[in-house]
């Protein structure tokens, strides 16, 4: 049997091989079929997912047939609604602003329909909300928006452009805030409009946003603008310039913009990571705009009535400096009190002295470092801001944190009743700016500097995008400069309203802080009327001679020392003819009643700030080196 088995073995091996080949072919076919099925299933899944995403996308269209009368027509579609009633709103605030603005006041011709075009029931529960019910899963709306203010908050539609701040233009559904959005801008080709925005481009004039928050934070300029751009650190910085000037003017201005970008990058050591690799300056310098600047995550609005040829070449660059610095400080180094941004209520933060104020400190300092402003111009420019803080009676009422709390009442807010801001409020821009100056010069006495402190805050809270509290800033300064130094700064100048010793700090960099005690001070803003009377224009300053004498806003001064005002002279110039200590007998009228009082003039409390060389002094080599390091002078 063994021999027979041996003879049959080759035949058996051949059969076995054929079987294995057959099995392999079958296995391969099964594998190929399975692979095809997997890809087919993946294909159907992706198609389904794409359709699902599309079904969950809110879409907008805006057109501009009636620009001559400042109108835009908006349509929007909200699919796959699972609740009977869809609440639609106009925002009451705008990113970067802290007051209420009630954009709903400019909406009219509102209609709502379902997916089949049937009209839907609309209820208005409050001035800024529309509740739409009875739909078939889809809600479509149309409305007209009136827009005629081109700045960092509102929108403007006319024959020159469609300047769109999104909260001022588009309704939204809060319940659908996480949905992606697509927007189709129906540009006026006859006006040669093109689109500039931080929104990601889809195709043609269609753009997208990953969610409502990004959409609301994405201002858009439709106009015949010029575009300039440069690459830095594998990202692109663009300038969309709406200005009537020449191409050469645009080139020259963009060179200034680039210098600002590079100087500010040096402060933090790196650029922010822009979400889509681009940052866009939306600059609108036209006579019908309103002066403003407003930061956003990957762009900023810059508006002014000054064109480049009409003073804007130098006059507008400061806003570029301020707003781009916000790419770090505010947009990514972000106060916890501003996150998430509230589109329904005023946004209040006690950190604006740092977020806005320290940014303001760097605004002109950056221009000086970039060679766009001379050192003497920069130093002399500190004077106005310094005096507004140093001499304000408001510090007896509020510290920098509490001043920041006032933002909802002052940040382009409107009211009809009189207020006492002259005596109770210091701008958190100004207050924070002079504190930033003091902190920088104080740190430099220790061999440190504010740039490196900002880098530390950036690394801790900006890169990580972890929102900060004021206590976090305090801890950061303690970590950077030592507990004693940090506690002293916050305990005295942030939690309280004391002022640093600026005279001593200025001396470390060769700056003179001087006061002319021979100049007389009255203490009220007075304008000379056509009939040669003097009208008090604002509340008199607490503690000033005019305040002590009982003069108040709207009082009309007719005589001083028995004589009318001489023709052709301004009030301030008239007062300078007297000396501190002189007594003025003032006749005035209030509410139709004639009154008299006596004003005892005092020395002008305002300071002048100059380089020591301007006053004939010669700073030491050590001081000049300290100044050079501070201002980055070559």
PyMOL commands that set and color helices and strands:
alter all, ss='L'
color gray80, all
select helices_A, chain A and resi 2-55+67-69+103-106+166-168+174-176+189-191+212-216+247-268+308-310+312-315+317-325+336-338+352-355+357-369+375-380+382-390+393-396+400-405+407-410+421-424+428-445+450-462+470-481+483-494+502-507+545-548+571-575+612-615+621-631
alter helices_A, ss='H'
color red, helices_A
select strands_A, chain A and resi 58-63+71-78+85-89+107-113+121-126+129-133+139-146+156-157+161-164+181-186+194-197+200-203+206-209+220-223+226-232+235-243+278-285+292-295+299-304+511-514+520-521+526-528+534-536+556-560+583-590+593-600+602-603+608-611
alter strands_A, ss='S'
color yellow, strands_A
deselect
rebuild
show_as cartoon
